[in-house]
Amino acid sequence: MDRSVLTRTVRGLWDDDILPSLSDLVALPAISPAFDPRWAEHGHLAAAVEHVRAWVAARDLPGTAVEVVQLPDRTPLLLVDVPGTAGEDTVLMYGHLDKQPPVANWSPGLGPWTPVVRDGRLYGRGAADDGYSGYAALAAVEAVRAAGGRHARCVVLLETGEESGSPDLPAYLEHLKARLGEVSLVVCLDSGGSDYQRLWLTTSLRGLAQVTVTVKVLEGGQHSGMASGIVPSSFRVLRQLLDRLEDARTGEVLIPEAHVEIPANRVAEVREAVASAPGVLVSSVPWAGGTRPVTDDEVELALNGGWRPTLSITGADGLPKPDDAGNVLRPATTLVLSFRLPPTADSAAALEAVRRALTTDVPYGAEVELSRVEAADGWNAPELAPWLRQALDTAGEEVFGAPWRTVSLGGSIPFMGLLHEAYPQAQFLVTGAVGPDSNCHVPDEWLHLDQAARVTEAVALVLDAHARR
């Protein structure tokens, strides 16, 4: 390929074609179904799909088929099929168009549905997570062609349920199985890394187990002066149950089924990553007051965030606000328990162990109810093929001017596990333009535009290398 043409094409596409359309996409409140039960009636997901479909249809990619696929009672999906210039296998390129809820407290002048370009950043919900991905995928294909490179058949799949756990994706993969053909490379742009100076390759994703637990001790509240000392506090019972799950002093999860032996190659990768971006794990967190991290060892912090189980309390009920709190012994307490699990842990086994711990021999015989139970396995990438490693080395040297590194993410992308199971021989390039301060899921989400362009160019190099392998 002509490298100068490749770079100019990518930059031109981002400046002239992608940024205006992506800004309009940010303005669409395409909230994921888990947060908008009336999504079909509201039509925002369909509008997002149609917006990107129209953009793709206007591209100069001869023979490309673009189609909105929607199975009954499921969220829509955009499928773009670009014929290859070499080879007979398929590159599957993944992203999603649904968004997290807007949440409050955006900075002055910013808002979830108000696209703002400032200092090389595009602000707005869904800019970084993950609206840019489809644009970047198609731009990489266009750039390869413009620069005289090669690429296999590329199928871009953009779903609209990822932020809800991709509940419809297995059905779509089964529905499209024959059409996808033999997938030998999966490119996912729903990730990122620890800085914006290099390409970061995600090599593992944690799984999850989640349950809402309610401890009930009374049918109705009682005056605390009358009932306390006679009726056990539902909070105290729940606190004892939590002690079965987590060491309150260290944060160690006490469920054996939630732990795995960390592979030696992943430990080595973590050491390299920490050495390349020292201090990022700590400096990117908005600490309150004098709060410190759980350890001063950055390698251990990275392993905690990528390969060790954790428990977070993400919601509560039965607790009135302080101004509304009277002298009442409350009848029940509810907590949402969210476990992040190692990539290779059996999430179903871990969830069953949690269920047993919460419901067996409950103190005082209190009533325990479990609801909103969910489990999902993580993902551990296959070893890199020599051709892919060489392509990444080239991208690191020629595009970023720094060696690529790996990251083990604490989040989950359900699609990766599904694809790995469906295509066990495929290579995986899971990367993206998100950095530690991109504010995904929280106020002031933003996309680093230069990093997105560099990632696009790196993907183009990988597509060409894949076709020539």
C-alpha positions as CSV (number, residue, x, y, z in Angstrom):
1,M,0.0,0.0,0.0
2,D,1.0,3.6,-0.5
3,R,1.3,4.7,3.1
4,S,1.0,8.4,2.5
5,V,-2.2,7.9,0.6
6,L,-3.5,5.7,3.4
7,T,-2.9,8.4,6.0
8,R,-4.3,11.2,3.9
9,T,-7.4,9.2,3.1
10,V,-8.1,8.3,6.7
11,R,-7.6,11.9,7.9
12,G,-9.7,13.3,5.1
13,L,-12.5,10.9,5.8
14,W,-12.5,11.8,9.5
15,D,-12.4,15.5,8.9
16,D,-14.8,15.8,6.0
17,D,-17.2,12.8,6.2
18,I,-17.2,11.1,9.6
19,L,-17.2,14.0,12.1
20,P,-20.3,15.7,10.7
21,S,-22.3,12.5,10.6
22,L,-21.0,11.2,13.9
23,S,-22.0,14.5,15.5
24,D,-25.5,14.1,14.2
25,L,-25.6,10.5,15.6
26,V,-24.6,11.8,19.0
27,A,-27.7,14.1,18.9
28,L,-30.0,11.0,18.8
29,P,-31.1,9.8,22.2
30,A,-30.7,6.1,21.2
31,I,-30.8,4.7,24.8
32,S,-30.3,1.0,25.1
33,P,-33.4,-1.1,25.7
34,A,-32.5,-2.0,29.3
35,F,-32.9,1.7,30.2
36,D,-35.8,2.5,27.8
37,P,-38.4,-0.2,27.9
38,R,-40.5,1.7,25.3
39,W,-37.6,1.9,22.8
40,A,-39.6,0.5,19.9
41,E,-42.3,3.1,20.4
42,H,-39.8,6.0,20.8
43,G,-38.0,4.9,17.6
44,H,-34.5,6.3,18.6
45,L,-32.7,3.1,18.0
46,A,-34.3,2.7,14.6
47,A,-33.3,6.4,13.8
48,A,-29.7,5.7,14.8
49,V,-29.6,2.7,12.5
50,E,-31.1,4.5,9.6
51,H,-28.7,7.5,10.1
52,V,-25.7,5.3,9.8
53,R,-27.3,3.2,7.0
54,A,-27.8,6.3,4.9
55,W,-24.2,7.4,5.5
56,V,-22.9,4.0,4.4
57,A,-25.1,3.9,1.3
58,A,-23.5,7.1,0.1
59,R,-20.0,5.7,0.3
60,D,-17.9,4.9,-2.8
61,L,-17.6,1.1,-2.1
62,P,-18.8,-0.7,-5.3
63,G,-20.8,-3.8,-4.7
64,T,-21.5,-3.0,-1.0
65,A,-24.8,-4.2,0.4
66,V,-26.2,-2.4,3.4
67,E,-29.3,-3.8,5.2
68,V,-31.3,-3.2,8.3
69,V,-32.0,-6.6,9.8
70,Q,-34.7,-6.9,12.5
71,L,-36.1,-10.2,13.9
72,P,-39.6,-10.1,15.5
73,D,-39.6,-8.4,18.9
74,R,-35.9,-7.8,18.8
75,T,-33.8,-4.6,18.5
76,P,-32.6,-3.7,14.9
77,L,-29.2,-4.5,13.6
78,L,-27.3,-2.9,10.7
79,L,-25.4,-5.2,8.4
80,V,-22.9,-3.9,5.8
81,D,-21.4,-6.4,3.4
82,V,-18.3,-5.2,1.5
83,P,-17.0,-7.6,-1.2
84,G,-13.3,-8.4,-0.8
85,T,-10.5,-7.7,-3.2
86,A,-8.5,-10.9,-2.0
87,G,-9.3,-14.2,-0.4
88,E,-12.5,-16.0,0.2
89,D,-12.9,-15.7,4.0
90,T,-14.6,-13.0,6.0
91,V,-13.5,-10.2,8.4
92,L,-16.3,-9.5,10.9
93,M,-16.2,-5.9,12.2
94,Y,-18.3,-5.2,15.2
95,G,-19.7,-2.1,17.0
96,H,-22.9,-0.9,18.5
97,L,-25.2,2.1,18.2
98,D,-27.2,2.0,21.4
99,K,-26.1,4.2,24.3
100,Q,-26.0,4.4,28.0
101,P,-28.6,6.7,29.7
102,P,-27.7,10.5,29.7
103,V,-27.2,10.9,33.5
104,A,-27.1,14.4,35.0
105,N,-24.4,16.9,35.9
106,W,-22.7,17.5,32.5
107,S,-20.3,20.4,32.5
108,P,-21.5,23.8,31.3
109,G,-21.9,24.0,27.6
110,L,-22.0,20.2,27.3
111,G,-24.9,17.7,27.2
112,P,-25.6,14.1,26.3
113,W,-27.4,15.0,23.1
114,T,-25.5,18.1,22.2
115,P,-22.4,17.3,20.1
116,V,-19.6,19.7,20.9
117,V,-16.1,19.7,19.3
118,R,-13.5,21.2,21.7
119,D,-9.8,20.8,21.8
120,G,-9.7,17.8,19.5
121,R,-12.5,16.0,21.4
122,L,-16.1,15.2,20.3
123,Y,-18.3,15.4,23.4
124,G,-21.7,13.7,23.7
125,R,-23.3,10.4,24.7
126,G,-22.3,7.6,22.4
127,A,-19.4,9.4,20.7
128,A,-16.8,7.1,22.2
129,D,-19.0,4.3,23.3
130,D,-19.5,3.3,20.6
131,G,-20.9,5.4,17.8
132,Y,-17.6,6.0,16.0
133,S,-17.0,2.3,15.4
134,G,-19.0,1.7,12.3
135,Y,-17.6,4.9,10.7
136,A,-14.0,3.8,11.5
137,A,-14.5,0.3,10.2
138,L,-15.8,1.5,6.8
139,A,-13.2,4.3,6.6
140,A,-10.4,1.6,7.1
141,V,-11.8,-0.4,4.2
142,E,-12.1,2.7,2.0
143,A,-8.5,3.8,2.9
144,V,-7.1,0.3,2.0
145,R,-8.7,0.5,-1.4
146,A,-7.6,4.1,-2.0
147,A,-4.0,3.2,-1.1
148,G,-3.8,0.2,-3.4
149,G,-4.1,-2.4,-0.6
150,R,-6.1,-5.6,-0.3
151,H,-8.8,-6.8,2.0
152,A,-10.9,-9.8,2.4
153,R,-14.7,-9.6,2.4
154,C,-15.7,-7.3,5.3
155,V,-19.0,-7.6,7.1
156,V,-19.7,-4.7,9.5
157,L,-22.3,-5.6,12.2
158,L,-23.7,-2.8,14.3
159,E,-26.1,-3.9,17.0
160,T,-28.4,-1.9,19.2
161,G,-28.4,-3.8,22.5
162,E,-24.8,-4.0,23.7
163,E,-25.3,-1.7,26.6
164,S,-28.1,-4.0,27.7
165,G,-25.9,-7.1,27.6
166,S,-26.5,-8.0,23.9
167,P,-29.6,-10.2,24.6
168,D,-30.6,-10.3,21.0
169,L,-27.2,-11.0,19.5
170,P,-27.2,-14.8,19.8
171,A,-30.4,-15.0,17.8
172,Y,-28.9,-12.7,15.1
173,L,-25.7,-14.7,14.9
174,E,-27.7,-17.9,14.4
175,H,-29.9,-16.1,11.9
176,L,-26.9,-14.7,9.9
177,K,-24.6,-17.7,10.3
178,A,-24.8,-18.9,6.7
179,R,-24.4,-15.4,5.4
180,L,-21.4,-14.6,7.5
181,G,-19.4,-17.6,6.1
182,E,-16.0,-18.5,7.4
183,V,-14.9,-15.7,9.7
184,S,-11.1,-15.7,10.1
185,L,-10.7,-12.2,11.7
186,V,-12.9,-10.3,14.2
187,V,-12.3,-6.6,14.6
188,C,-14.0,-4.9,17.5
189,L,-13.7,-1.2,18.1
190,D,-15.6,-1.1,21.4
191,S,-12.5,-0.9,23.6
192,G,-9.5,1.3,24.3
193,G,-6.5,1.6,26.5
194,S,-4.5,3.4,29.2
195,D,-3.4,6.4,27.1
196,Y,-3.6,8.0,23.7
197,Q,0.0,7.6,22.7
198,R,-0.2,4.0,21.4
199,L,-2.4,1.2,20.1
200,W,-3.9,-0.8,22.9
201,L,-5.1,-4.4,22.2
202,T,-7.6,-5.8,24.6
203,T,-6.7,-9.4,25.3
204,S,-9.3,-10.3,27.9
205,L,-12.6,-9.2,29.3
206,R,-14.0,-10.0,32.7
207,G,-17.3,-11.8,33.1
208,L,-20.0,-10.9,35.6
209,A,-22.5,-12.2,38.1
210,Q,-25.2,-10.0,39.4
211,V,-28.0,-10.4,41.8
212,T,-30.4,-8.2,43.8
213,V,-30.8,-9.5,47.3
214,T,-33.6,-8.5,49.8
215,V,-33.5,-9.4,53.4
216,K,-37.0,-9.1,55.1
217,V,-37.6,-9.3,58.8
218,L,-41.0,-7.7,59.3
219,E,-44.2,-7.2,57.3
220,G,-44.2,-3.6,58.2
221,G,-41.9,-1.0,59.9
222,Q,-41.9,-0.8,63.7
223,H,-40.9,2.0,66.1
224,S,-37.1,1.5,66.7
225,G,-37.5,2.3,70.4
226,M,-40.0,-0.5,70.7
227,A,-38.6,-3.2,68.4
228,S,-34.9,-2.9,68.3
229,G,-33.2,-5.5,70.5
230,I,-36.1,-7.8,69.8
231,V,-36.3,-7.8,66.0
232,P,-32.9,-8.3,64.2
233,S,-32.0,-5.4,61.8
234,S,-32.4,-6.4,58.2
235,F,-29.3,-4.4,57.5
236,R,-27.3,-6.3,60.1
237,V,-28.5,-9.6,58.6
238,L,-27.5,-8.5,55.2
239,R,-24.1,-7.3,56.5
240,Q,-23.5,-10.8,57.9
241,L,-24.4,-12.4,54.5
242,L,-22.0,-10.0,52.7
243,D,-19.2,-11.2,55.0
244,R,-19.7,-14.6,53.4
245,L,-19.0,-13.1,50.0
246,E,-16.2,-10.5,50.6
247,D,-13.5,-9.8,53.1
248,A,-14.6,-6.3,54.2
249,R,-11.0,-5.4,55.2
250,T,-9.2,-6.3,51.9
251,G,-12.0,-6.6,49.4
252,E,-11.1,-10.2,48.5
253,V,-14.0,-12.1,47.1
254,L,-14.4,-15.3,49.3
255,I,-16.2,-17.4,46.7
256,P,-13.7,-20.0,45.4
257,E,-15.7,-20.4,42.2
258,A,-15.0,-16.8,41.4
259,H,-11.2,-17.2,41.2
260,V,-8.9,-18.6,38.5
261,E,-5.2,-19.0,38.0
262,I,-4.0,-16.0,36.0
263,P,-2.1,-17.1,32.8
264,A,1.6,-16.3,32.8
265,N,1.4,-14.5,29.5
266,R,-1.3,-12.2,30.7
267,V,0.8,-11.3,33.8
268,A,3.8,-10.5,31.5
269,E,1.6,-8.3,29.3
270,V,0.4,-6.4,32.4
271,R,3.9,-5.7,33.5
272,E,4.8,-4.4,30.0
273,A,1.7,-2.2,30.0
274,V,2.3,-0.7,33.4
275,A,5.9,0.0,32.5
276,S,4.7,1.8,29.3
277,A,2.1,3.9,31.0
278,P,3.1,4.3,34.7
279,G,0.7,6.0,37.0
280,V,-2.3,6.0,34.6
281,L,-4.4,3.5,36.7
282,V,-4.2,5.8,39.7
283,S,-4.1,9.3,38.0
284,S,-7.2,8.6,35.9
285,V,-9.5,8.1,38.9
286,P,-11.3,11.1,40.5
287,W,-10.3,10.3,44.1
288,A,-12.2,12.0,46.9
289,G,-10.1,13.7,49.6
290,G,-7.2,11.6,50.6
291,T,-8.6,8.3,49.4
292,R,-5.8,5.8,48.3
293,P,-5.9,2.9,46.0
294,V,-6.2,-0.6,47.5
295,T,-2.4,-1.1,46.9
296,D,0.6,0.9,45.7
297,D,1.7,-1.9,43.4
298,E,0.4,-0.9,39.9
299,V,0.8,-4.4,38.5
300,E,-1.4,-5.7,41.3
301,L,-3.9,-3.0,40.6
302,A,-4.0,-4.0,36.9
303,L,-4.4,-7.6,37.8
304,N,-7.2,-6.7,40.2
305,G,-9.0,-4.8,37.5
306,G,-8.6,-7.5,34.8
307,W,-8.2,-10.9,36.3
308,R,-9.4,-11.0,39.9
309,P,-13.0,-11.1,41.1
310,T,-14.5,-8.0,42.7
311,L,-17.8,-7.1,44.4
312,S,-19.5,-3.7,44.0
313,I,-22.8,-2.6,45.6
314,T,-24.4,-0.8,42.7
315,G,-27.9,-0.1,44.1
316,A,-30.0,-0.1,47.3
317,D,-33.6,0.1,48.4
318,G,-35.4,0.2,51.7
319,L,-33.2,3.0,53.0
320,P,-34.9,6.4,53.2
321,K,-33.0,9.5,52.5
322,P,-31.5,11.0,55.7
323,D,-34.0,13.9,55.8
324,D,-36.8,11.3,55.6
325,A,-35.4,8.9,58.1
326,G,-37.5,8.5,61.3
327,N,-37.1,6.3,64.3
328,V,-38.2,3.2,62.4
329,L,-36.8,-0.3,62.4
330,R,-37.2,-0.9,58.7
331,P,-38.9,-4.1,57.5
332,A,-36.4,-4.9,54.7
333,T,-33.2,-3.9,53.0
334,T,-32.3,-4.5,49.4
335,L,-28.8,-4.4,47.8
336,V,-27.7,-4.9,44.2
337,L,-24.6,-7.1,44.2
338,S,-22.4,-6.8,41.1
339,F,-19.5,-9.2,40.8
340,R,-16.9,-8.8,38.1
341,L,-15.3,-12.2,37.4
342,P,-12.0,-13.3,35.8
343,P,-12.2,-13.8,32.0
344,T,-11.9,-17.6,32.3
345,A,-14.2,-18.1,35.3
346,D,-17.4,-20.1,35.0
347,S,-20.0,-17.4,35.7
348,A,-22.9,-19.8,36.2
349,A,-20.9,-21.7,38.9
350,A,-19.9,-18.5,40.6
351,L,-23.5,-17.3,40.6
352,E,-24.7,-20.5,42.1
353,A,-22.1,-20.3,44.8
354,V,-23.3,-16.7,45.6
355,R,-26.9,-17.9,45.7
356,R,-26.0,-20.7,48.2
357,A,-24.1,-18.2,50.4
358,L,-27.0,-15.8,50.6
359,T,-29.8,-18.3,51.2
360,T,-28.2,-21.1,53.4
361,D,-28.5,-20.9,57.2
362,V,-29.6,-17.3,57.1
363,P,-29.1,-15.5,60.5
364,Y,-32.3,-15.5,62.6
365,G,-34.1,-17.3,59.8
366,A,-34.8,-14.0,58.0
367,E,-36.5,-14.1,54.7
368,V,-34.1,-13.7,51.7
369,E,-35.3,-13.0,48.2
370,L,-33.1,-13.0,45.1
371,S,-34.1,-11.2,41.9
372,R,-32.7,-9.8,38.7
373,V,-30.2,-12.6,38.6
374,E,-27.7,-12.5,35.7
375,A,-24.4,-14.2,34.8
376,A,-22.2,-13.9,31.7
377,D,-18.8,-15.4,31.0
378,G,-15.8,-13.3,30.2
379,W,-13.3,-13.8,27.3
380,N,-9.7,-14.5,26.9
381,A,-8.2,-13.9,23.4
382,P,-6.4,-16.6,21.5
383,E,-2.7,-16.3,20.9
384,L,-1.8,-13.8,18.2
385,A,-0.9,-15.2,14.8
386,P,2.5,-14.1,13.5
387,W,1.0,-12.1,10.7
388,L,-1.2,-10.1,13.1
389,R,1.6,-9.5,15.5
390,Q,3.7,-8.2,12.7
391,A,0.9,-5.9,11.5
392,L,0.5,-4.5,15.0
393,D,4.2,-3.9,15.2
394,T,4.0,-2.0,12.0
395,A,1.1,0.1,13.2
396,G,2.9,0.8,16.4
397,E,6.0,2.0,14.6
398,E,4.5,3.8,11.6
399,V,1.2,5.2,13.0
400,F,1.7,5.8,16.7
401,G,5.5,5.9,17.0
402,A,5.3,3.7,20.1
403,P,5.0,0.0,20.6
404,W,1.5,-1.4,21.0
405,R,0.5,-2.8,24.4
406,T,-2.3,-4.9,25.8
407,V,-5.0,-4.3,28.4
408,S,-7.2,-6.7,30.4
409,L,-10.5,-4.8,30.8
410,G,-12.8,-5.1,33.7
411,G,-15.9,-4.5,31.5
412,S,-17.6,-7.0,29.3
413,I,-18.4,-7.2,25.6
414,P,-20.7,-10.2,25.2
415,F,-20.1,-10.3,21.5
416,M,-16.5,-11.4,22.0
417,G,-17.4,-14.6,23.8
418,L,-20.1,-15.4,21.4
419,L,-17.8,-15.0,18.4
420,H,-15.0,-16.9,19.9
421,E,-17.3,-19.8,20.5
422,A,-18.7,-19.6,17.0
423,Y,-15.3,-19.2,15.3
424,P,-12.7,-20.7,17.5
425,Q,-10.0,-20.5,14.8
426,A,-10.5,-16.7,14.2
427,Q,-8.0,-14.0,15.2
428,F,-9.3,-11.1,17.3
429,L,-8.4,-7.4,17.1
430,V,-10.2,-5.8,20.0
431,T,-9.1,-2.2,20.3
432,G,-10.5,1.3,20.1
433,A,-10.1,5.0,20.8
434,V,-11.4,5.1,24.4
435,G,-8.9,6.2,27.1
436,P,-9.1,6.2,30.9
437,D,-10.7,9.6,31.0
438,S,-13.1,9.3,28.1
439,N,-16.0,9.3,30.6
440,C,-18.0,6.4,29.0
441,H,-21.3,5.9,30.9
442,V,-20.8,9.1,33.0
443,P,-21.2,12.8,32.3
444,D,-18.9,14.5,29.7
445,E,-18.3,11.5,27.5
446,W,-15.8,12.4,24.8
447,L,-14.0,10.8,21.8
448,H,-10.3,11.6,21.1
449,L,-10.6,12.4,17.4
450,D,-6.9,12.0,16.6
451,Q,-6.7,8.7,18.4
452,A,-9.8,7.5,16.5
453,A,-8.1,8.4,13.2
454,R,-4.9,6.6,14.2
455,V,-6.9,3.5,15.3
456,T,-8.7,3.6,11.9
457,E,-5.3,3.6,10.1
458,A,-4.1,0.7,12.2
459,V,-7.2,-1.3,11.3
460,A,-6.5,-0.6,7.7
461,L,-3.0,-2.0,8.0
462,V,-4.3,-5.1,9.7
463,L,-6.9,-5.6,6.9
464,D,-4.2,-5.5,4.3
465,A,-1.9,-7.8,6.3
466,H,-4.8,-10.3,6.8
467,A,-5.5,-10.4,3.0
468,R,-1.8,-11.1,2.3
469,R,-1.1,-13.6,5.0
